[in-house]
């Protein structure tokens, strides 16, 4: 049993995003237990426990430790694979003032500007789109932000929100459509043209953190280009934000990185556009009517915010503030 294990893969995140599986995992972090023990502790039928336990086991979060014959049956004992699990970053405040709002999720320059403009007690935790939704699921923030593309449906964000919050009424509001591409030094001295240049041995890349929407998009493109991460020099050099990507290139620590147009403009870098994406804010439906969050959403709908965001570069604000089909219970 490991002392601590990092939860970073999509398989792990999907497994613990369900509150029922999270309850089972926490119980097995205390001590080994059988299906019968877990059923009694959680007030559920062993068949129900078995279904969720197998999902945790297949994700590598739970393991069998032994068995014992009880009556005419052989009972298997299970335990968690670690004594504690750690996300990329976790927020555990002892107390939160009523006017304090925590937003965890994807990094964005327009979102930072929004926070600075309207809410002195809005704190942004840039941990990536997936970890942001998980943190919201666990009640450790009030709002999240994401830009996750689902290839199966061709849709941004909504399939992921439905998966993480099947039992909650959620609001999904568009902050902006934004442009992503390659950030390179001013004048593009390495003559970089596109992602295929990542295979060049003398090109140094700076990557985003695992779980970020940008990183997930990159990994999908590398697969289609038949490029292995081991072929990309600097692939393991991870940073959390678009501005950190830009800073690494400006400081000559890397030749290129994937990020938003606004970050390139802010740091005086050249930009090679690759794609546009929808960037959304996600929150429980009741947050929209909460007095503490009202200034945030009021300014989001304002013409002033649209003008300020467009001035950053690479933002299409024509759909800003639109509420997409809400995820209902």
Phi and psi in degrees as GROMACS dihedral restraints (atoms count N, CA, C in turn):
[ dihedral_restraints ]
;  ai    aj    ak    al  type     phi  dphi    fc
    3     4     5     6     1   -72.8    20    10
    4     5     6     7     1   149.4    20    10
    6     7     8     9     1   -69.6    20    10
    7     8     9    10     1   -37.7    20    10
    9    10    11    12     1  -152.4    20    10
   10    11    12    13     1   145.0    20    10
   12    13    14    15     1  -135.0    20    10
   13    14    15    16     1   138.2    20    10
   15    16    17    18     1   -85.7    20    10
   16    17    18    19     1   131.6    20    10
   18    19    20    21     1   -97.4    20    10
   19    20    21    22     1   105.6    20    10
   21    22    23    24     1  -135.0    20    10
   22    23    24    25     1   -24.0    20    10
   24    25    26    27     1   -78.4    20    10
   25    26    27    28     1   155.3    20    10
   27    28    29    30     1   -62.0    20    10
   28    29    30    31     1   -35.7    20    10
   30    31    32    33     1   -62.8    20    10
   31    32    33    34     1   -43.1    20    10
   33    34    35    36     1   -63.8    20    10
   34    35    36    37     1   -45.5    20    10
   36    37    38    39     1   -63.1    20    10
   37    38    39    40     1   -42.2    20    10
   39    40    41    42     1   -63.4    20    10
   40    41    42    43     1   -36.1    20    10
   42    43    44    45     1   -66.9    20    10
   43    44    45    46     1   -44.2    20    10
   45    46    47    48     1   -90.5    20    10
   46    47    48    49     1    -6.8    20    10
   48    49    50    51     1   -67.6    20    10
   49    50    51    52     1   -27.1    20    10
   51    52    53    54     1   -77.5    20    10
   52    53    54    55     1   122.3    20    10
   54    55    56    57     1   -62.7    20    10
   55    56    57    58     1   -26.2    20    10
   57    58    59    60     1   -70.2    20    10
   58    59    60    61     1   -43.1    20    10
   60    61    62    63     1   -69.7    20    10
   61    62    63    64     1   -33.8    20    10
   63    64    65    66     1   -63.3    20    10
   64    65    66    67     1   -37.7    20    10
   66    67    68    69     1   -65.0    20    10
   67    68    69    70     1   -41.0    20    10
   69    70    71    72     1   -64.1    20    10
   70    71    72    73     1   -45.3    20    10
   72    73    74    75     1   -61.7    20    10
   73    74    75    76     1   -43.1    20    10
   75    76    77    78     1   -63.7    20    10
   76    77    78    79     1   -37.8    20    10
   78    79    80    81     1   -63.8    20    10
   79    80    81    82     1   -39.4    20    10
   81    82    83    84     1   -79.4    20    10
   82    83    84    85     1   -11.4    20    10
   84    85    86    87     1   -76.3    20    10
   85    86    87    88     1   -23.0    20    10
   87    88    89    90     1   -75.8    20    10
   88    89    90    91     1   -48.5    20    10
   90    91    92    93     1  -167.7    20    10
   91    92    93    94     1   160.0    20    10
   93    94    95    96     1   -62.4    20    10
   94    95    96    97     1   151.7    20    10
   96    97    98    99     1  -154.7    20    10
   97    98    99   100     1   156.7    20    10
   99   100   101   102     1   -95.7    20    10
  100   101   102   103     1   175.1    20    10
  102   103   104   105     1   -59.4    20    10
  103   104   105   106     1   -39.7    20    10
  105   106   107   108     1   -64.4    20    10
  106   107   108   109     1   -45.4    20    10
  108   109   110   111     1   -59.6    20    10
  109   110   111   112     1   -46.0    20    10
  111   112   113   114     1   -65.3    20    10
  112   113   114   115     1   -39.1    20    10
  114   115   116   117     1   -61.6    20    10
  115   116   117   118     1   -42.7    20    10
  117   118   119   120     1   -67.2    20    10
  118   119   120   121     1   -43.1    20    10
  120   121   122   123     1   -66.4    20    10
  121   122   123   124     1   -35.1    20    10
  123   124   125   126     1  -102.7    20    10
  124   125   126   127     1    -3.3    20    10
  126   127   128   129     1    68.3    20    10
  127   128   129   130     1    35.5    20    10
  129   130   131   132     1  -127.3    20    10
  130   131   132   133     1   156.7    20    10
  132   133   134   135     1   -69.1    20    10
  133   134   135   136     1   142.1    20    10
  135   136   137   138     1   -54.9    20    10
  136   137   138   139     1   -32.5    20    10
  138   139   140   141     1   -64.2    20    10
  139   140   141   142     1   -37.1    20    10
  141   142   143   144     1   -66.7    20    10
  142   143   144   145     1   -41.9    20    10
  144   145   146   147     1   -63.1    20    10
  145   146   147   148     1   -42.5    20    10
  147   148   149   150     1   -58.8    20    10
  148   149   150   151     1   -42.6    20    10
  150   151   152   153     1   -58.5    20    10
  151   152   153   154     1   -49.6    20    10
  153   154   155   156     1   -74.9    20    10
  154   155   156   157     1   -31.2    20    10
  156   157   158   159     1   -65.3    20    10
  157   158   159   160     1   -39.6    20    10
  159   160   161   162     1   -65.1    20    10
  160   161   162   163     1   -36.3    20    10
  162   163   164   165     1   -65.7    20    10
  163   164   165   166     1   -41.2    20    10
  165   166   167   168     1   -65.6    20    10
  166   167   168   169     1   -38.0    20    10
  168   169   170   171     1   -67.3    20    10
  169   170   171   172     1   -41.9    20    10
  171   172   173   174     1   -66.4    20    10
  172   173   174   175     1   -26.4    20    10
  174   175   176   177     1   -83.0    20    10
  175   176   177   178     1    -4.9    20    10
  177   178   179   180     1    81.0    20    10
  178   179   180   181     1    14.7    20    10
  180   181   182   183     1   -93.5    20    10
  181   182   183   184     1   -15.3    20    10
  183   184   185   186     1  -133.8    20    10
  184   185   186   187     1   144.9    20    10
  186   187   188   189     1  -138.9    20    10
  187   188   189   190     1   151.9    20    10
  189   190   191   192     1   -83.5    20    10
  190   191   192   193     1   136.5    20    10
  192   193   194   195     1  -110.8    20    10
  193   194   195   196     1   -13.9    20    10
  195   196   197   198     1   165.2    20    10
  196   197   198   199     1  -174.5    20    10
  198   199   200   201     1  -147.0    20    10
  199   200   201   202     1   161.4    20    10
  201   202   203   204     1  -149.7    20    10
  202   203   204   205     1   135.5    20    10
  204   205   206   207     1   -81.3    20    10
  205   206   207   208     1   121.0    20    10
  207   208   209   210     1  -122.9    20    10
  208   209   210   211     1   112.0    20    10
  210   211   212   213     1    65.6    20    10
  211   212   213   214     1  -126.7    20    10
  213   214   215   216     1   -99.3    20    10
  214   215   216   217     1    11.9    20    10
  216   217   218   219     1  -122.2    20    10
  217   218   219   220     1   152.6    20    10
  219   220   221   222     1   -99.9    20    10
  220   221   222   223     1   116.6    20    10
  222   223   224   225     1   -98.0    20    10
  223   224   225   226     1   126.9    20    10
  225   226   227   228     1   -89.9    20    10
  226   227   228   229     1   140.3    20    10
  228   229   230   231     1  -100.8    20    10
  229   230   231   232     1   136.1    20    10
  231   232   233   234     1  -122.8    20    10
  232   233   234   235     1   154.2    20    10
  234   235   236   237     1  -145.5    20    10
  235   236   237   238     1   163.4    20    10
  237   238   239   240     1   -69.6    20    10
  238   239   240   241     1   151.9    20    10
  240   241   242   243     1   -78.3    20    10
  241   242   243   244     1    -8.7    20    10
  243   244   245   246     1  -147.9    20    10
  244   245   246   247     1   159.1    20    10
  246   247   248   249     1   -79.3    20    10
  247   248   249   250     1   -22.1    20    10
  249   250   251   252     1  -153.7    20    10
  250   251   252   253     1   153.9    20    10
  252   253   254   255     1  -123.9    20    10
  253   254   255   256     1   141.2    20    10
  255   256   257   258     1  -126.9    20    10
  256   257   258   259     1   126.6    20    10
  258   259   260   261     1   -79.9    20    10
  259   260   261   262     1   174.6    20    10
  261   262   263   264     1   -56.6    20    10
  262   263   264   265     1   -35.2    20    10
  264   265   266   267     1  -158.1    20    10
  265   266   267   268     1   141.9    20    10
  267   268   269   270     1  -131.5    20    10
  268   269   270   271     1   140.3    20    10
  270   271   272   273     1  -111.9    20    10
  271   272   273   274     1   120.4    20    10
  273   274   275   276     1  -133.3    20    10
  274   275   276   277     1    72.9    20    10
  276   277   278   279     1   -72.3    20    10
  277   278   279   280     1   146.9    20    10
  279   280   281   282     1   -74.3    20    10
  280   281   282   283     1   -33.8    20    10
  282   283   284   285     1  -152.7    20    10
  283   284   285   286     1   145.7    20    10
  285   286   287   288     1  -127.4    20    10
  286   287   288   289     1   127.3    20    10
  288   289   290   291     1   -66.1    20    10
  289   290   291   292     1   153.4    20    10
  291   292   293   294     1   -63.6    20    10
  292   293   294   295     1   -26.1    20    10
  294   295   296   297     1   -97.6    20    10
  295   296   297   298     1     9.9    20    10
  297   298   299   300     1   -92.1    20    10
  298   299   300   301     1   129.8    20    10
  300   301   302   303     1  -122.0    20    10
  301   302   303   304     1   132.8    20    10
  303   304   305   306     1  -112.2    20    10
  304   305   306   307     1   125.8    20    10
  306   307   308   309     1  -116.0    20    10
  307   308   309   310     1   116.7    20    10
  309   310   311   312     1  -115.4    20    10
  310   311   312   313     1   135.7    20    10
  312   313   314   315     1   156.7    20    10
  313   314   315   316     1  -144.5    20    10
  315   316   317   318     1   -71.4    20    10
  316   317   318   319     1   146.5    20    10
  318   319   320   321     1   -82.4    20    10
  319   320   321   322     1   142.4    20    10
  321   322   323   324     1  -158.4    20    10
  322   323   324   325     1   138.2    20    10
  324   325   326   327     1   -72.5    20    10
  325   326   327   328     1   -37.6    20    10
  327   328   329   330     1   -67.4    20    10
  328   329   330   331     1   -35.1    20    10
  330   331   332   333     1   -65.6    20    10
  331   332   333   334     1   -41.2    20    10
  333   334   335   336     1   -61.8    20    10
  334   335   336   337     1   -41.2    20    10
  336   337   338   339     1   -64.2    20    10
  337   338   339   340     1   -40.4    20    10
  339   340   341   342     1   -59.3    20    10
  340   341   342   343     1   -45.3    20    10
  342   343   344   345     1   -63.9    20    10
  343   344   345   346     1   -43.9    20    10
  345   346   347   348     1   -65.1    20    10
  346   347   348   349     1   -32.6    20    10
  348   349   350   351     1   -76.9    20    10
  349   350   351   352     1   -32.6    20    10
  351   352   353   354     1  -124.0    20    10
  352   353   354   355     1   -17.8    20    10
  354   355   356   357     1  -143.2    20    10
  355   356   357   358     1   100.4    20    10
  357   358   359   360     1   -65.6    20    10
  358   359   360   361     1   -20.1    20    10
  360   361   362   363     1  -109.6    20    10
  361   362   363   364     1    26.3    20    10
  363   364   365   366     1   -98.6    20    10
  364   365   366   367     1   118.0    20    10
  366   367   368   369     1  -110.3    20    10
  367   368   369   370     1   128.9    20    10
  369   370   371   372     1  -103.0    20    10
  370   371   372   373     1   128.9    20    10
  372   373   374   375     1  -113.0    20    10
  373   374   375   376     1    99.5    20    10
  375   376   377   378     1   -81.9    20    10
  376   377   378   379     1    85.5    20    10
  378   379   380   381     1  -111.4    20    10
  379   380   381   382     1    -0.2    20    10
  381   382   383   384     1   104.9    20    10
  382   383   384   385     1   156.6    20    10
  384   385   386   387     1   -62.1    20    10
  385   386   387   388     1   -47.9    20    10
  387   388   389   390     1   -66.9    20    10
  388   389   390   391     1   -47.9    20    10
  390   391   392   393     1   -66.0    20    10
  391   392   393   394     1   -29.6    20    10
  393   394   395   396     1   -64.1    20    10
  394   395   396   397     1   -44.3    20    10
  396   397   398   399     1   -65.4    20    10
  397   398   399   400     1   -38.2    20    10
  399   400   401   402     1   -66.2    20    10
  400   401   402   403     1   -40.8    20    10
  402   403   404   405     1   -63.3    20    10
  403   404   405   406     1   -38.8    20    10
  405   406   407   408     1   -66.3    20    10
  406   407   408   409     1   -39.9    20    10
  408   409   410   411     1   -60.1    20    10
  409   410   411   412     1   -36.6    20    10
  411   412   413   414     1   -87.9    20    10
  412   413   414   415     1     4.1    20    10
  414   415   416   417     1    74.6    20    10
  415   416   417   418     1    22.6    20    10
  417   418   419   420     1   -99.6    20    10
  418   419   420   421     1     5.2    20    10
  420   421   422   423     1  -154.7    20    10
  421   422   423   424     1   165.5    20    10
  423   424   425   426     1   -97.7    20    10
  424   425   426   427     1   -25.3    20    10
  426   427   428   429     1  -139.2    20    10
  427   428   429   430     1   149.9    20    10
  429   430   431   432     1  -132.1    20    10
  430   431   432   433     1   170.5    20    10
  432   433   434   435     1  -143.4    20    10
  433   434   435   436     1   140.1    20    10
  435   436   437   438     1  -154.1    20    10
  436   437   438   439     1   162.5    20    10
  438   439   440   441     1  -147.4    20    10
  439   440   441   442     1    68.8    20    10
  441   442   443   444     1  -104.9    20    10
  442   443   444   445     1   120.0    20    10
  444   445   446   447     1   -93.0    20    10
  445   446   447   448     1   129.0    20    10
  447   448   449   450     1  -103.1    20    10
  448   449   450   451     1   108.8    20    10
  450   451   452   453     1   -64.7    20    10
  451   452   453   454     1   -32.2    20    10
  453   454   455   456     1   -64.3    20    10
  454   455   456   457     1   -39.1    20    10
  456   457   458   459     1  -101.9    20    10
  457   458   459   460     1   -14.8    20    10
  459   460   461   462     1    71.5    20    10
  460   461   462   463     1    21.4    20    10
  462   463   464   465     1  -117.9    20    10
  463   464   465   466     1   148.9    20    10
  465   466   467   468     1   -92.6    20    10
  466   467   468   469     1   135.2    20    10
  468   469   470   471     1    70.2    20    10
  469   470   471   472     1   -47.6    20    10
  471   472   473   474     1   -56.6    20    10
  472   473   474   475     1   -44.4    20    10
  474   475   476   477     1   -59.6    20    10
  475   476   477   478     1   -36.1    20    10
  477   478   479   480     1   -70.9    20    10
  478   479   480   481     1   -40.4    20    10
  480   481   482   483     1   -64.3    20    10
  481   482   483   484     1   -41.2    20    10
  483   484   485   486     1   -61.8    20    10
  484   485   486   487     1   -37.5    20    10
  486   487   488   489     1   -69.0    20    10
  487   488   489   490     1   -43.4    20    10
  489   490   491   492     1   -76.7    20    10
  490   491   492   493     1   -27.2    20    10
  492   493   494   495     1  -130.0    20    10
  493   494   495   496     1    59.3    20    10
  495   496   497   498     1   -68.5    20    10
  496   497   498   499     1   -18.4    20    10
  498   499   500   501     1  -112.7    20    10
  499   500   501   502     1    10.1    20    10
  501   502   503   504     1  -127.7    20    10
  502   503   504   505     1   147.3    20    10
  504   505   506   507     1   -82.6    20    10
  505   506   507   508     1   115.6    20    10
  507   508   509   510     1  -118.3    20    10
  508   509   510   511     1   148.1    20    10
  510   511   512   513     1  -106.4    20    10
  511   512   513   514     1   136.0    20    10
  513   514   515   516     1  -125.0    20    10
  514   515   516   517     1   113.5    20    10
  516   517   518   519     1  -117.3    20    10
  517   518   519   520     1   136.1    20    10
  519   520   521   522     1   -76.5    20    10
  520   521   522   523     1   125.9    20    10
  522   523   524   525     1   -84.9    20    10
  523   524   525   526     1   -45.1    20    10
  525   526   527   528     1  -171.7    20    10
  526   527   528   529     1   164.2    20    10
  528   529   530   531     1   -99.3    20    10
  529   530   531   532     1   132.4    20    10
  531   532   533   534     1  -132.0    20    10
  532   533   534   535     1   159.4    20    10
  534   535   536   537     1  -101.8    20    10
  535   536   537   538     1   129.4    20    10
  537   538   539   540     1  -115.3    20    10
  538   539   540   541     1   153.5    20    10
  540   541   542   543     1  -174.7    20    10
  541   542   543   544     1  -161.0    20    10
  543   544   545   546     1   -95.1    20    10
  544   545   546   547     1   129.0    20    10
  546   547   548   549     1   -93.0    20    10
  547   548   549   550     1   128.2    20    10
  549   550   551   552     1  -136.1    20    10
  550   551   552   553     1   165.5    20    10
  552   553   554   555     1   -61.6    20    10
  553   554   555   556     1   153.5    20    10
  555   556   557   558     1   -55.5    20    10
  556   557   558   559     1   131.1    20    10
  558   559   560   561     1    85.5    20    10
  559   560   561   562     1    -6.3    20    10
  561   562   563   564     1    47.9    20    10
  562   563   564   565     1    61.2    20    10
  564   565   566   567     1   -63.4    20    10
  565   566   567   568     1   -23.1    20    10
  567   568   569   570     1   -89.4    20    10
  568   569   570   571     1     2.1    20    10
  570   571   572   573     1    54.5    20    10
  571   572   573   574     1    46.3    20    10
  573   574   575   576     1   -76.3    20    10
  574   575   576   577     1   134.5    20    10
  576   577   578   579     1  -112.8    20    10
  577   578   579   580     1   -31.8    20    10
  579   580   581   582     1  -174.2    20    10
  580   581   582   583     1  -171.7    20    10
  582   583   584   585     1   -61.8    20    10
  583   584   585   586     1   -27.1    20    10
  585   586   587   588     1   -61.6    20    10
  586   587   588   589     1   -22.8    20    10
  588   589   590   591     1   -71.6    20    10
  589   590   591   592     1   -11.3    20    10
  591   592   593   594     1   -63.5    20    10
  592   593   594   595     1   -19.6    20    10
  594   595   596   597     1   -79.3    20    10
  595   596   597   598     1   -11.5    20    10
  597   598   599   600     1   -69.7    20    10
  598   599   600   601     1   132.0    20    10
  600   601   602   603     1   -66.7    20    10
  601   602   603   604     1   -25.5    20    10
  603   604   605   606     1   -95.9    20    10
  604   605   606   607     1     7.2    20    10
  606   607   608   609     1   -99.6    20    10
  607   608   609   610     1   128.4    20    10
  609   610   611   612     1  -106.7    20    10
  610   611   612   613     1   127.1    20    10
  612   613   614   615     1  -106.6    20    10
  613   614   615   616     1   148.2    20    10
  615   616   617   618     1  -117.3    20    10
  616   617   618   619     1   127.7    20    10
  618   619   620   621     1  -103.8    20    10
  619   620   621   622     1   161.7    20    10
  621   622   623   624     1   -91.3    20    10
  622   623   624   625     1   163.5    20    10
  624   625   626   627     1   -68.2    20    10
  625   626   627   628     1   150.3    20    10
  627   628   629   630     1   -61.6    20    10
  628   629   630   631     1   140.0    20    10
  630   631   632   633     1    95.2    20    10
  631   632   633   634     1   -14.3    20    10
  633   634   635   636     1   -77.8    20    10
  634   635   636   637     1   149.5    20    10
  636   637   638   639     1   -62.1    20    10
  637   638   639   640     1   -35.3    20    10
  639   640   641   642     1   -64.3    20    10
  640   641   642   643     1   -42.5    20    10
  642   643   644   645     1   -66.3    20    10
  643   644   645   646     1   -40.8    20    10
  645   646   647   648     1   -63.9    20    10
  646   647   648   649     1   -40.2    20    10
  648   649   650   651     1   -63.8    20    10
  649   650   651   652     1   -43.8    20    10
  651   652   653   654     1   -60.3    20    10
  652   653   654   655     1   -47.8    20    10
  654   655   656   657     1   -60.9    20    10
  655   656   657   658     1   -35.7    20    10
  657   658   659   660     1   -66.0    20    10
  658   659   660   661     1   -40.8    20    10
  660   661   662   663     1   -68.8    20    10
  661   662   663   664     1   -38.6    20    10
  663   664   665   666     1   -61.0    20    10
  664   665   666   667     1   -38.2    20    10
  666   667   668   669     1   -62.0    20    10
  667   668   669   670     1   -45.8    20    10
  669   670   671   672     1   -68.1    20    10
  670   671   672   673     1   -26.7    20    10
  672   673   674   675     1   -87.6    20    10
  673   674   675   676     1     0.3    20    10
  675   676   677   678     1    58.3    20    10
  676   677   678   679     1    36.6    20    10
  678   679   680   681     1  -104.1    20    10
  679   680   681   682     1   127.9    20    10
  681   682   683   684     1   -85.0    20    10
  682   683   684   685     1   144.4    20    10
  684   685   686   687     1   -53.0    20    10
  685   686   687   688     1   -31.1    20    10
  687   688   689   690     1   -66.8    20    10
  688   689   690   691     1   -17.5    20    10
  690   691   692   693     1   -84.3    20    10
  691   692   693   694     1   -10.4    20    10
  693   694   695   696     1  -100.8    20    10
  694   695   696   697     1   109.9    20    10
  696   697   698   699     1   -70.8    20    10
  697   698   699   700     1   118.0    20    10
  699   700   701   702     1   100.4    20    10
  700   701   702   703     1     2.6    20    10
  702   703   704   705     1   -57.1    20    10
  703   704   705   706     1   -35.4    20    10
  705   706   707   708     1   -82.9    20    10
  706   707   708   709     1    -3.7    20    10
  708   709   710   711     1   -82.8    20    10
  709   710   711   712     1   101.5    20    10
  711   712   713   714     1  -108.2    20    10
  712   713   714   715     1   139.6    20    10
  714   715   716   717     1  -131.0    20    10
  715   716   717   718     1   162.4    20    10
  717   718   719   720     1   -90.7    20    10
  718   719   720   721     1   -23.2    20    10
  720   721   722   723     1  -130.5    20    10
  721   722   723   724     1   162.9    20    10
  723   724   725   726     1   -66.3    20    10
  724   725   726   727     1   -34.7    20    10
  726   727   728   729     1   -69.6    20    10
  727   728   729   730     1   -32.3    20    10
  729   730   731   732     1   -68.3    20    10
  730   731   732   733     1   -35.0    20    10
  732   733   734   735     1   -60.7    20    10
  733   734   735   736     1   -49.5    20    10
  735   736   737   738     1   -61.4    20    10
  736   737   738   739     1   -41.2    20    10
  738   739   740   741     1   -64.1    20    10
  739   740   741   742     1   -39.4    20    10
  741   742   743   744     1   -62.9    20    10
  742   743   744   745     1   -37.7    20    10
  744   745   746   747     1   -73.1    20    10
  745   746   747   748     1   -42.3    20    10
  747   748   749   750     1   -61.2    20    10
  748   749   750   751     1   -36.3    20    10
  750   751   752   753     1   -83.1    20    10
  751   752   753   754     1     3.5    20    10
  753   754   755   756     1    65.7    20    10
  754   755   756   757     1    27.9    20    10
  756   757   758   759     1   -89.4    20    10
  757   758   759   760     1   -10.9    20    10
  759   760   761   762     1  -153.7    20    10
  760   761   762   763     1   157.4    20    10
  762   763   764   765     1   -91.4    20    10
  763   764   765   766     1   -28.3    20    10
  765   766   767   768     1  -160.6    20    10
  766   767   768   769     1   161.6    20    10
  768   769   770   771     1  -158.3    20    10
  769   770   771   772     1   163.9    20    10
  771   772   773   774     1   -96.1    20    10
  772   773   774   775     1   129.7    20    10
  774   775   776   777     1  -170.1    20    10
  775   776   777   778     1  -175.2    20    10
  777   778   779   780     1   -87.7    20    10
  778   779   780   781     1   155.3    20    10
  780   781   782   783     1   -57.7    20    10
  781   782   783   784     1   -39.3    20    10
  783   784   785   786     1   -59.8    20    10
  784   785   786   787     1   -35.0    20    10
  786   787   788   789     1   -68.8    20    10
  787   788   789   790     1   -39.4    20    10
  789   790   791   792     1   -62.5    20    10
  790   791   792   793     1   -44.3    20    10
  792   793   794   795     1   -65.2    20    10
  793   794   795   796     1   -41.4    20    10
  795   796   797   798     1   -62.9    20    10
  796   797   798   799     1   -28.3    20    10
  798   799   800   801     1  -107.9    20    10
  799   800   801   802     1     7.7    20    10
  801   802   803   804     1    69.8    20    10
  802   803   804   805     1    31.8    20    10
  804   805   806   807     1   -99.8    20    10
  805   806   807   808     1   161.8    20    10
  807   808   809   810     1   -81.1    20    10
  808   809   810   811     1   157.9    20    10
  810   811   812   813     1  -137.3    20    10
  811   812   813   814     1   130.5    20    10
  813   814   815   816     1  -110.8    20    10
  814   815   816   817     1   103.5    20    10
  816   817   818   819     1   -66.7    20    10
  817   818   819   820     1   141.1    20    10
  819   820   821   822     1  -123.9    20    10
  820   821   822   823     1   -41.4    20    10
  822   823   824   825     1  -162.7    20    10
  823   824   825   826     1   162.5    20    10
  825   826   827   828     1  -109.7    20    10
  826   827   828   829     1   150.6    20    10
  828   829   830   831     1  -144.4    20    10
  829   830   831   832     1   159.2    20    10
  831   832   833   834     1   -97.4    20    10
  832   833   834   835     1   130.5    20    10
  834   835   836   837     1  -113.7    20    10
  835   836   837   838     1   119.9    20    10
  837   838   839   840     1  -118.8    20    10
  838   839   840   841     1   154.1    20    10
  840   841   842   843     1  -100.7    20    10
  841   842   843   844     1   135.4    20    10
  843   844   845   846     1  -123.5    20    10
  844   845   846   847     1   133.4    20    10
  846   847   848   849     1  -157.5    20    10
  847   848   849   850     1   155.0    20    10
  849   850   851   852     1   -56.1    20    10
  850   851   852   853     1   144.0    20    10
  852   853   854   855     1   -54.8    20    10
  853   854   855   856     1   -35.5    20    10
  855   856   857   858     1   -69.9    20    10
  856   857   858   859     1   -19.0    20    10
  858   859   860   861     1   -64.0    20    10
  859   860   861   862     1   -30.2    20    10
  861   862   863   864     1   -61.3    20    10
  862   863   864   865     1   -28.7    20    10
  864   865   866   867     1   -99.2    20    10
  865   866   867   868     1     1.2    20    10
  867   868   869   870     1   -73.7    20    10
  868   869   870   871     1   132.6    20    10
  870   871   872   873     1   -64.0    20    10
  871   872   873   874     1   -30.7    20    10
  873   874   875   876     1   -69.3    20    10
  874   875   876   877     1   -32.4    20    10
  876   877   878   879     1   -93.7    20    10
  877   878   879   880     1    -7.8    20    10
  879   880   881   882     1   -55.8    20    10
  880   881   882   883     1   -44.0    20    10
  882   883   884   885     1   -59.8    20    10
  883   884   885   886     1   -35.2    20    10
  885   886   887   888     1   -61.7    20    10
  886   887   888   889     1   -50.6    20    10
  888   889   890   891     1   -74.8    20    10
  889   890   891   892     1   -29.7    20    10
  891   892   893   894     1   -64.1    20    10
  892   893   894   895     1   -45.7    20    10
  894   895   896   897     1   -70.4    20    10
  895   896   897   898     1   -31.7    20    10
  897   898   899   900     1   -57.7    20    10
  898   899   900   901     1   -36.1    20    10
  900   901   902   903     1   -85.2    20    10
  901   902   903   904     1    -2.2    20    10
  903   904   905   906     1   -84.9    20    10
  904   905   906   907     1   153.7    20    10
  906   907   908   909     1   -66.9    20    10
  907   908   909   910     1   -30.4    20    10
  909   910   911   912     1   -63.0    20    10
  910   911   912   913     1   -43.3    20    10
  912   913   914   915     1   -63.5    20    10
  913   914   915   916     1   -41.6    20    10
  915   916   917   918     1   -60.7    20    10
  916   917   918   919     1   -43.1    20    10
  918   919   920   921     1   -65.3    20    10
  919   920   921   922     1   -42.5    20    10
  921   922   923   924     1   -65.4    20    10
  922   923   924   925     1   -41.2    20    10
  924   925   926   927     1   -68.0    20    10
  925   926   927   928     1   -42.0    20    10
  927   928   929   930     1   -61.4    20    10
  928   929   930   931     1   -32.2    20    10
  930   931   932   933     1   -68.1    20    10
  931   932   933   934     1   -20.1    20    10
  933   934   935   936     1   -71.2    20    10
  934   935   936   937     1   -28.8    20    10
  936   937   938   939     1   101.1    20    10
  937   938   939   940     1   134.0    20    10
  939   940   941   942     1    82.8    20    10
  940   941   942   943     1    10.3    20    10
  942   943   944   945     1  -110.7    20    10
  943   944   945   946     1   133.0    20    10
  945   946   947   948     1  -106.4    20    10
  946   947   948   949     1   111.8    20    10
  948   949   950   951     1  -101.0    20    10
  949   950   951   952     1    15.5    20    10
  951   952   953   954     1   -67.7    20    10
  952   953   954   955     1   -19.3    20    10
  954   955   956   957     1  -115.8    20    10
  955   956   957   958     1    12.7    20    10
  957   958   959   960     1   -60.6    20    10
  958   959   960   961     1   132.7    20    10
  960   961   962   963     1    88.6    20    10
  961   962   963   964     1    -8.3    20    10
  963   964   965   966     1   -70.1    20    10
  964   965   966   967     1   134.4    20    10
  966   967   968   969     1   -94.5    20    10
  967   968   969   970     1   122.1    20    10
  969   970   971   972     1   -78.2    20    10
  970   971   972   973     1   170.3    20    10
  972   973   974   975     1   -51.4    20    10
  973   974   975   976     1   116.1    20    10
  975   976   977   978     1   -66.6    20    10
  976   977   978   979     1   151.6    20    10
  978   979   980   981     1   -86.0    20    10
  979   980   981   982     1   117.1    20    10
  981   982   983   984     1  -104.2    20    10
  982   983   984   985     1   161.5    20    10
